[in-house]
Amino acid sequence: MYKKATSIKRERDPAATRQRLIDATVRLMLQQGFSGTSVDQICKEAGMTKGSFFHHFENKEALGTAAVEWWGRMGTALYADAWKDTTLDPLEHLHRMFDIMVGFTRRSDDPVVCMVGMMSQEMSATNPAFQAACERELNLWTENVAKMLTAAKKLHKPKTKFDPVSVAWFLNSLWQGSMLVAKTCRSQELIRHNLKLARDYVDGLFSTT
């Protein structure tokens, strides 16, 4: 899901330099995880010196946490396209969100992976900073989905009682788990099948006629 830039524009721009380090970290850690990625590798990938690295980040952990936070912002911006049109039925917002997720699986040259999910699995049990950063991003995704479910519940009569937050966490877990299993089984179709089931499940919560 993340492409390496074809060229690196070298400028005396602290923000751009910091972003190059984050970009390099995301590329490497999506491929080989936090533990498998060294500061030397990050500097080489970014085309920078260790001096530049330590000017912007105290250590690899600080950069890794920044990468998780950047990934969260990037992901939220992509998902926001689903609910930006406030004139639409909130169920249509949810459908659009599922369509965006399915779209991730149709990039034939990229596995469907999530920096937040990967770092949650690898680092949360041993690193409080990563655990907190990942928890914030997972909470934000869940809150956005819960808002759409709550709005749909106000507009459409529910077929059964349900808590929007609990359903949103279920969908979050299904999404993250599907990416993990699909990565192991090398099957993007598995993710698409699970997302269809999730969409049918959400539609089944409401009476729309």
VOBA-1610 file (N, C-alpha, C; in pm, whole numbers, padded with zeros to 5 digits, always signed):
BEGIN
Met+00081-00120+00000Met+00000+00000+00000Met+00085+00126+00000Tyr+00217+00114+00011Tyr+00301+00232+00022Tyr+00413+00225-00077Lys+00424+00323-00162Lys+00521+00326-00270Lys+00644+00407-00233Lys+00759+00356-00275Lys+00883+00429-00257Lys+00893+00537-00363Ala+00936+00655-00323Ala+00949+00763-00419Ala+01056+00730-00522Thr+01037+00771-00645Thr+01134+00741-00750Thr+01258+00825-00736Ser+01249+00936-00670Ser+01365+01021-00647Ser+01347+01096-00517Ile+01457+01136-00457Ile+01453+01210-00332Ile+01506+01350-00355Lys+01424+01447-00332Lys+01465+01586-00348Lys+01532+01631-00220Arg+01659+01665-00230Arg+01735+01701-00112Arg+01725+01852-00090Glu+01666+01891+00018Glu+01649+02031+00049Glu+01682+02052+00196Arg+01720+02173+00227Arg+01741+02207+00367Arg+01607+02245+00426Asp+01526+02145+00444Asp+01388+02162+00492Asp+01367+02061+00604Pro+01367+02104+00729Pro+01356+02010+00842Pro+01231+01924+00834Ala+01118+01983+00794Ala+00994+01904+00787Ala+01004+01797+00679Ala+01063+01833+00564Ala+01079+01736+00455Ala+01177+01627+00495Thr+01283+01665+00563Thr+01381+01565+00608Thr+01318+01468+00706Arg+01242+01520+00799Arg+01173+01435+00896Arg+01077+01341+00827Gln+01005+01393+00726Gln+00910+01309+00655Gln+00979+01199+00575Arg+01099+01230+00519Arg+01173+01126+00445Arg+01209+01011+00539Leu+01245+01043+00661Leu+01278+00938+00757Leu+01154+00856+00791Ile+01040+00923+00808Ile+00916+00851+00837Ile+00877+00762+00719Asp+00888+00816+00597Asp+00853+00738+00478Asp+00939+00613+00468Ala+01069+00630+00491Ala+01160+00516+00483Ala+01127+00412+00590Thr+01093+00460+00708Thr+01058+00369+00819Thr+00933+00290+00787Val+00832+00357+00733Val+00708+00287+00697Val+00737+00179+00594Arg+00811+00213+00489Arg+00841+00113+00385Arg+00911-00009+00444Leu+01011+00015+00526Leu+01090-00096+00580Leu+01012-00178+00683Met+00942-00109+00773Met+00873-00182+00880Met+00752-00258+00828Leu+00691-00212+00721Leu+00583-00290+00660Leu+00636-00420+00602Gln+00762-00418+00559Gln+00823-00537+00500Gln+00883-00631+00604Gln+00947-00574+00706Gln+01026-00657+00796Gln+01006-00630+00944Gly+00908-00548+00979Gly+00879-00526+01119Gly+00974-00428+01186Phe+00945-00398+01312Phe+01027-00304+01389Phe+01162-00366+01426Ser+01157-00485+01482Ser+01281-00548+01529Ser+01377-00577+01414Gly+01322-00607+01296Gly+01407-00641+01182Gly+01460-00521+01108Thr+01426-00401+01153Thr+01468-00279+01085Thr+01567-00203+01173Ser+01681-00169+01118Ser+01784-00098+01195Ser+01788+00049+01155Val+01851+00129+01240Val+01870+00271+01210Val+01953+00286+01083Asp+02055+00201+01068Asp+02138+00207+00947Asp+02054+00183+00822Gln+01963+00087+00828Gln+01878+00059+00713Gln+01786+00177+00682Ile+01731+00236+00787Ile+01643+00352+00768Ile+01719+00467+00702Cys+01839+00495+00751Cys+01919+00604+00695Cys+01954+00576+00549Lys+01989+00453+00519Lys+02022+00416+00380Lys+01899+00431+00292Glu+01783+00383+00339Glu+01659+00391+00262Glu+01620+00537+00236Ala+01644+00622+00336Ala+01607+00763+00324Ala+01715+00845+00254Gly+01834+00786+00234Gly+01944+00859+00173Gly+01998+00967+00263Met+02010+00933+00393Met+02051+01033+00491Met+02156+00975+00584Thr+02221+01063+00660Thr+02323+01022+00755Thr+02261+00995+00892Lys+02337+00924+00976Lys+02290+00902+01112Lys+02279+01034+01188Gly+02366+01128+01154Gly+02358+01259+01219Gly+02224+01325+01195Ser+02176+01314+01072Ser+02044+01370+01039Ser+01935+01296+01115Phe+01950+01164+01122Phe+01851+01084+01193Phe+01837+01132+01337Phe+01949+01139+01408Phe+01943+01172+01550Phe+01918+01321+01575His+01927+01401+01472His+01886+01540+01485His+01735+01552+01496His+01665+01458+01431His+01518+01465+01426His+01450+01369+01524Phe+01516+01258+01557Phe+01455+01158+01644Phe+01556+01109+01746Glu+01507+01092+01868Glu+01595+01049+01976Glu+01647+00908+01952Asn+01561+00821+01900Asn+01599+00682+01877Asn+01500+00619+01778Lys+01521+00492+01750Lys+01435+00423+01655Lys+01292+00413+01707Glu+01276+00398+01836Glu+01142+00389+01895Glu+01063+00516+01868Ala+01127+00632+01885Ala+01059+00759+01861Ala+01018+00772+01715Leu+01105+00729+01625Leu+01070+00734+01483Leu+00960+00634+01449Gly+00967+00516+01507Gly+00862+00416+01483Gly+00726+00464+01530Thr+00724+00529+01645Thr+00598+00583+01697Thr+00545+00693+01605Ala+00634+00778+01555Ala+00594+00882+01461Ala+00539+00821+01333Ala+00597+00709+01291Ala+00551+00641+01169Ala+00410+00586+01188Val+00383+00530+01306Val+00248+00481+01336Val+00148+00596+01333Glu+00184+00707+01393Glu+00095+00823+01397Glu+00071+00878+01256Trp+00177+00883+01175Trp+00161+00930+01036Trp+00069+00836+00959Trp+00089+00706+00978Trp+00004+00607+00909Trp-00142+00628+00947Gly-00167+00654+01073Gly-00304+00677+01117Gly-00366+00798+01049Arg-00291+00906+01040Arg-00343+01026+00973Arg-00369+01000+00826Met-00277+00931+00762Met-00293+00898+00621Met-00416+00811+00599Gly-00433+00709+00683Gly-00547+00620+00670Gly-00678+00691+00694Thr-00683+00777+00795Thr-00806+00851+00825Thr-00843+00940+00708Ala-00744+01002+00644Ala-00772+01087+00528Ala-00832+01006+00414Leu-00784+00884+00394Leu-00840+00799+00289Leu-00983+00757+00322Tyr-01006+00717+00444Tyr-01141+00673+00484Tyr-01240+00789+00486Ala-01192+00909+00510Ala-01281+01024+00523Ala-01362+01049+00397Asp-01313+00999+00284Asp-01388+01014+00159Asp-01523+00944+00167Ala-01533+00845+00256Ala-01658+00768+00269Ala-01769+00852+00330Trp-01738+00941+00421Trp-01842+01014+00493Trp-01840+01165+00469Lys-01764+01210+00369Lys-01752+01354+00348Lys-01881+01417+00296Asp-01961+01339+00221Asp-02087+01393+00169Asp-02196+01374+00275Thr-02225+01480+00347Thr-02319+01471+00460Thr-02464+01458+00415Thr-02490+01472+00286Thr-02629+01458+00237Thr-02667+01312+00216Leu-02570+01222+00220Leu-02598+01081+00193Leu-02651+01010+00316Asp-02723+00902+00292Asp-02767+00812+00397Asp-02642+00757+00468Pro-02641+00755+00601Pro-02524+00703+00672Pro-02491+00557+00636Leu-02593+00480+00594Leu-02562+00345+00546Leu-02479+00350+00419Glu-02504+00451+00336Glu-02422+00468+00216Glu-02279+00506+00254His-02263+00583+00361His-02129+00612+00411His-02057+00482+00447Leu-02126+00394+00515Leu-02066+00266+00553Leu-02033+00182+00430His-02124+00183+00332His-02097+00108+00208His-01972+00163+00139Arg-01960+00295+00136Arg-01844+00356+00073Arg-01716+00320+00148Met-01725+00311+00280Met-01608+00270+00357Met-01566+00129+00320Phe-01662+00038+00309Phe-01629-00098+00268Phe-01569-00100+00127Asp-01620-00016+00039Asp-01566-00008-00097Asp-01420+00038-00096Ile-01389+00133-00010Ile-01251+00180+00003Ile-01161+00067+00050Met-01208-00009+00149Met-01130-00121+00202Met-01108-00227+00094Val-01214-00258+00019Val-01200-00354-00090Val-01100-00303-00193Gly-01102-00172-00217Gly-01008-00114-00313Gly-00863-00139-00275Phe-00834-00142-00145Phe-00697-00171-00103Phe-00653-00310-00150Thr-00747-00403-00158Thr-00712-00541-00193Thr-00692-00559-00342Arg-00723-00460-00422Arg-00713-00474-00568Arg-00586-00412-00624Arg-00497-00374-00537Arg-00366-00326-00581Arg-00275-00448-00593Ser-00264-00500-00713Ser-00201-00630-00734Ser-00055-00635-00692Asp+00013-00521-00691Asp+00155-00521-00658Asp+00182-00491-00511Asp+00077-00479-00432Asp+00094-00446-00290Asp+00013-00541-00202Pro+00075-00601-00100Pro-00005-00675-00002Pro-00086-00578+00082Val-00199-00624+00133Val-00281-00537+00219Val-00229-00550+00361Val-00162-00449+00407Val-00105-00451+00541Val-00135-00318+00610Cys-00130-00320+00741Cys-00157-00200+00820Cys-00045-00181+00920Met+00018-00066+00916Met+00127-00036+01010Met+00079-00046+01154Val-00041+00003+01180Val-00094-00001+01316Val-00113-00144+01362Gly-00172-00227+01276Gly-00193-00367+01312Gly-00064-00442+01332Met+00034-00417+01243Met+00162-00486+01254Met+00235-00448+01383Met+00238-00319+01414Met+00308-00275+01534Met+00232-00316+01660Ser+00099-00323+01652Ser+00021-00372+01766Ser+00061-00515+01799Gln+00071-00596+01696Gln+00103-00736+01716Gln+00246-00755+01766Glu+00338-00679+01710Glu+00479-00699+01742Glu+00524-00633+01871Met+00469-00513+01901Met+00530-00431+02003Met+00444-00400+02125Ser+00312-00417+02117Ser+00226-00368+02225Ser+00253-00434+02359Ala+00290-00561+02358Ala+00312-00633+02484Ala+00439-00591+02555Thr+00532-00530+02481Thr+00663-00500+02539Thr+00700-00353+02538Asn+00623-00270+02465Asn+00663-00131+02450Asn+00544-00039+02474Pro+00538+00028+02588Pro+00423+00114+02621Pro+00400+00226+02520Ala+00507+00283+02465Ala+00490+00393+02369Ala+00420+00345+02243Phe+00460+00231+02192Phe+00394+00176+02074Phe+00252+00134+02107Gln+00233+00074+02224Gln+00099+00031+02262Gln+00004+00150+02265Ala+00049+00262+02323Ala-00036+00380+02332Ala-00065+00439+02195Ala+00038+00444+02110Ala+00019+00500+01976Ala-00078+00415+01894Cys-00062+00284+01899Cys-00151+00195+01826Cys-00293+00200+01881Glu-00305+00206+02012Glu-00438+00213+02073Glu-00512+00339+02028Arg-00441+00451+02020Arg-00505+00576+01976Arg-00560+00561+01834Glu-00481+00502+01745Glu-00524+00490+01606Glu-00640+00390+01593Leu-00635+00280+01665Leu-00744+00183+01660Leu-00872+00243+01718Asn-00857+00322+01824Asn-00974+00389+01883Asn-01035+00488+01785Leu-00950+00563+01714Leu-01002+00662+01620Leu-01080+00595+01507Trp-01027+00486+01451Trp-01099+00413+01345Trp-01234+00367+01397Thr-01235+00311+01517Thr-01358+00260+01576Thr-01458+00372+01601Glu-01410+00486+01650Glu-01499+00599+01676Glu-01565+00649+01547Asn-01489+00655+01439Asn-01546+00701+01312Asn-01653+00606+01261Val-01630+00476+01274Val-01729+00378+01229Val-01851+00381+01321Ala-01828+00395+01450Ala-01939+00401+01545Ala-02029+00522+01518Lys-01970+00634+01477Lys-02050+00753+01444Lys-02144+00724+01327Met-02092+00655+01226Met-02177+00621+01111Met-02287+00524+01150Leu-02255+00427+01233Leu-02356+00331+01279Leu-02462+00400+01365Thr-02420+00493+01448Thr-02515+00567+01532Thr-02609+00650+01447Ala-02554+00715+01344Ala-02637+00795+01254Ala-02735+00707+01177Ala-02688+00590+01134Ala-02777+00497+01063Ala-02887+00447+01155Lys-02855+00428+01281Lys-02953+00379+01379Lys-03063+00481+01402Lys-03029+00610+01391Lys-03129+00716+01408Lys-03221+00726+01288Leu-03169+00694+01169Leu-03246+00708+01046Leu-03327+00582+01013His-03271+00466+01042His-03335+00339+01008His-03370+00262+01135Lys-03482+00199+01132Lys-03524+00119+01247Lys-03436-00004+01258Pro-03371-00025+01372Pro-03288-00145+01388Pro-03374-00271+01393Lys-03324-00377+01331Lys-03393-00505+01338Lys-03369-00574+01472Thr-03261-00535+01536Thr-03225-00592+01665Thr-03148-00488+01745Lys-03147-00503+01875Lys-03072-00410+01958Lys-02922-00433+01937Phe-02849-00323+01923Phe-02703-00336+01912Phe-02637-00206+01958Asp-02517-00220+02005Asp-02437-00107+02049Asp-02342-00068+01936Pro-02354+00053+01879Pro-02267+00093+01768Pro-02118+00079+01797Val-02077+00108+01918Val-01935+00098+01951Val-01889-00049+01948Ser-01972-00138+02002Ser-01936-00280+02002Ser-01928-00334+01860Val-02023-00294+01775Val-02020-00338+01636Val-01898-00280+01564Ala-01865-00155+01594Ala-01748-00093+01532Ala-01620-00167+01571Trp-01609-00209+01697Trp-01492-00285+01738Trp-01488-00422+01670Phe-01605-00481+01651Phe-01612-00608+01578Phe-01559-00590+01435Leu-01602-00483+01368Leu-01557-00457+01232Leu-01408-00426+01227Asn-01360-00354+01325Asn-01217-00325+01334Asn-01137-00454+01349Ser-01184-00541+01436Ser-01116-00668+01460Ser-01119-00756+01335Leu-01232-00757+01266Leu-01244-00836+01144Leu-01149-00784+01037Trp-01139-00654+01022Trp-01052-00592+00923Trp-00906-00622+00951Gln-00864-00600+01075Gln-00724-00626+01110Gln-00691-00776+01102Gly-00783-00858+01151Gly-00759-01002+01146Gly-00755-01055+01005Ser-00840-01000+00918Ser-00842-01044+00780Ser-00711-01012+00709Met-00656-00894+00736Met-00527-00859+00676Met-00417-00952+00724Leu-00420-00986+00851Leu-00318-01076+00907Leu-00326-01214+00843Val-00447-01271+00837Val-00463-01405+00781Val-00431-01404+00632Ala-00476-01301+00560Ala-00452-01294+00416Ala-00304-01280+00385Lys-00231-01211+00471Lys-00087-01198+00451Lys-00019-01333+00461Thr-00064-01413+00557Thr-00007-01547+00575Thr-00048-01641+00462Cys-00175-01635+00426Cys-00228-01725+00323Cys-00211-01670+00181Arg-00166-01547+00171Arg-00146-01480+00042Arg-00272-01483-00042Ser-00379-01437+00020Ser-00508-01438-00047Ser-00582-01307-00023Gln-00581-01219-00124Gln-00658-01096-00114Gln-00808-01126-00122Glu-00842-01234-00191Glu-00983-01270-00205Glu-01044-01299-00069Leu-00966-01355+00022Leu-01016-01382+00157Leu-01063-01253+00224Ile-00986-01147+00207Ile-01026-01018+00266Ile-01155-00969+00204Arg-01163-00978+00072Arg-01284-00930+00004Arg-01407-01009+00048His-01391-01140+00066His-01502-01223+00112His-01544-01181+00252Asn-01449-01159+00340Asn-01481-01118+00477Asn-01549-00982+00481Leu-01504-00892+00395Leu-01565-00759+00391Leu-01708-00766+00339Lys-01734-00855+00245Lys-01872-00873+00198Lys-01961-00924+00311Leu-01910-01021+00386Leu-01986-01071+00501Leu-02010-00959+00603Ala-01909-00876+00624Ala-01924-00765+00719Ala-02027-00665+00671Arg-02024-00637+00542Arg-02122-00542+00486Arg-02264-00599+00497Asp-02280-00727+00465Asp-02411-00791+00477Asp-02459-00789+00622Tyr-02366-00811+00713Tyr-02400-00809+00855Tyr-02450-00671+00896Val-02380-00565+00855Val-02421-00429+00889Val-02557-00398+00829Asp-02578-00433+00703Asp-02707-00408+00639Asp-02819-00481+00712Gly-02787-00601+00762Gly-02887-00682+00831Gly-02929-00627+00965Leu-02856-00527+01014Leu-02893-00467+01143Leu-03012-00372+01131Phe-03044-00331+01007Phe-03143-00226+00988Phe-03257-00268+00897Ser-03371-00206+00920Ser-03485-00218+00828Ser-03481-00095+00738Thr-03457-00116+00611Thr-03439-00003+00519Thr-03556+00016+00426Thr-03663-00063+00443Thr-03780-00050+00354Thr-03898+00008+00430
//
